[in-house]
Amino acid sequence: MSYKTAQQAAKGAGKAPETRSEETGQEAGFQMDDQFETFDHAVADSIVDLRGARIMQLVLTRIASGDMGKIAPQMFKAFETGTLGALGEQAKQLTDWHSKPQKALVPADKPKP
């Protein structure tokens, strides 16, 4: 049962006021409860705003320092594997160039086969 439903059920299930002062007291209690509910929502909004901003700051700081967490490195590896497989010969040539640049290049004075 939600808070609103419980509140409305309590209003309906309450003892019917027998005097004007009881009626006034019940009404004041319901209004006070509404004020607390507004206060509760304001506190919750502030907590979300403050904690959300702090969490985002921490996340960006960690990413800036190179911490990619657990999922991002796996995604990068899967992307690299897929790219290397799709590009085939071009990827092999680049890998050869990075490991031994002199062997991968054809001399400028000799024509390419």
C-alpha positions as CSV (number, residue, x, y, z in Angstrom):
1,M,0.0,0.0,0.0
2,S,1.4,3.4,-1.0
3,Y,1.8,6.2,1.5
4,K,-0.9,8.2,-0.2
5,T,-3.3,5.3,-0.1
6,A,-2.6,4.6,3.6
7,Q,-3.0,8.3,4.4
8,Q,-6.4,8.4,2.6
9,A,-7.5,5.2,4.3
10,A,-6.6,6.6,7.7
11,K,-8.6,9.7,7.0
12,G,-11.6,7.6,6.0
13,A,-11.2,5.1,8.8
14,G,-10.8,7.6,11.5
15,K,-13.3,8.2,14.2
16,A,-16.0,10.7,13.1
17,P,-15.6,13.9,15.1
18,E,-18.3,14.4,17.7
19,T,-17.5,18.0,18.5
20,R,-16.2,21.0,16.6
21,S,-12.9,20.8,18.5
22,E,-12.3,17.2,17.5
23,E,-13.0,18.1,13.9
24,T,-10.6,21.0,14.1
25,G,-8.0,18.8,15.8
26,Q,-8.3,16.1,13.1
27,E,-8.1,18.7,10.3
28,A,-5.0,20.2,11.9
29,G,-3.4,16.8,12.1
30,F,-4.1,16.1,8.5
31,Q,-2.7,19.5,7.4
32,M,0.4,18.9,9.6
33,D,0.9,15.5,7.9
34,D,0.7,17.1,4.5
35,Q,3.3,19.7,5.6
36,F,5.6,16.8,6.7
37,E,5.1,15.1,3.4
38,T,6.2,18.3,1.5
39,F,9.2,18.5,3.8
40,D,10.0,14.8,3.2
41,H,10.0,15.4,-0.6
42,A,12.1,18.5,-0.3
43,V,14.7,16.6,1.8
44,A,14.7,13.7,-0.7
45,D,15.1,16.1,-3.6
46,S,18.1,17.7,-1.9
47,I,19.7,14.4,-1.1
48,V,19.3,13.3,-4.7
49,D,20.7,16.5,-6.1
50,L,23.7,16.6,-3.7
51,R,24.6,12.9,-3.9
52,G,24.0,12.7,-7.6
53,A,26.4,15.6,-8.2
54,R,29.0,14.1,-5.9
55,I,28.7,10.7,-7.6
56,M,29.1,12.2,-11.1
57,Q,32.2,14.1,-9.9
58,L,33.7,10.9,-8.5
59,V,32.9,9.0,-11.7
60,L,34.4,11.6,-14.0
61,T,37.5,11.9,-11.7
62,R,38.1,8.1,-11.9
63,I,37.6,8.0,-15.7
64,A,40.0,10.9,-16.1
65,S,42.6,9.0,-14.2
66,G,42.2,5.9,-16.5
67,D,39.9,3.8,-14.4
68,M,37.4,2.3,-16.8
69,G,35.7,-0.1,-14.4
70,K,35.0,-3.7,-15.2
71,I,32.7,-3.4,-18.3
72,A,34.4,-0.8,-20.5
73,P,37.7,-2.8,-20.9
74,Q,35.7,-5.8,-22.0
75,M,33.7,-3.6,-24.5
76,F,37.0,-2.2,-25.9
77,K,38.5,-5.6,-26.2
78,A,35.4,-6.9,-28.1
79,F,35.5,-3.9,-30.3
80,E,39.2,-4.4,-31.0
81,T,38.7,-8.1,-31.8
82,G,35.8,-7.3,-34.1
83,T,37.6,-4.6,-35.9
84,L,40.8,-6.7,-36.4
85,G,38.7,-9.5,-37.8
86,A,36.8,-7.3,-40.2
87,L,39.8,-5.4,-41.5
88,G,41.9,-8.5,-42.0
89,E,45.0,-7.7,-44.1
90,Q,45.0,-4.0,-43.2
91,A,45.1,-4.9,-39.5
92,K,48.0,-7.4,-40.1
93,Q,50.0,-4.7,-42.0
94,L,49.5,-2.2,-39.2
95,T,50.5,-4.8,-36.6
96,D,53.6,-5.6,-38.6
97,W,54.4,-1.9,-38.9
98,H,54.1,-1.4,-35.1
99,S,56.3,-4.4,-34.3
100,K,59.0,-3.8,-37.1
101,P,58.5,-0.6,-39.1
102,Q,61.5,-1.1,-41.4
103,K,60.3,-4.5,-42.6
104,A,56.7,-3.4,-43.3
105,L,57.6,-0.6,-45.6
106,V,58.6,-1.1,-49.2
107,P,61.7,1.0,-50.1
108,A,60.8,4.1,-51.9
109,D,63.1,3.4,-54.9
110,K,61.5,-0.1,-55.6
111,P,58.1,-0.4,-57.2
112,K,55.4,-2.2,-55.3
113,P,54.6,-5.7,-56.6
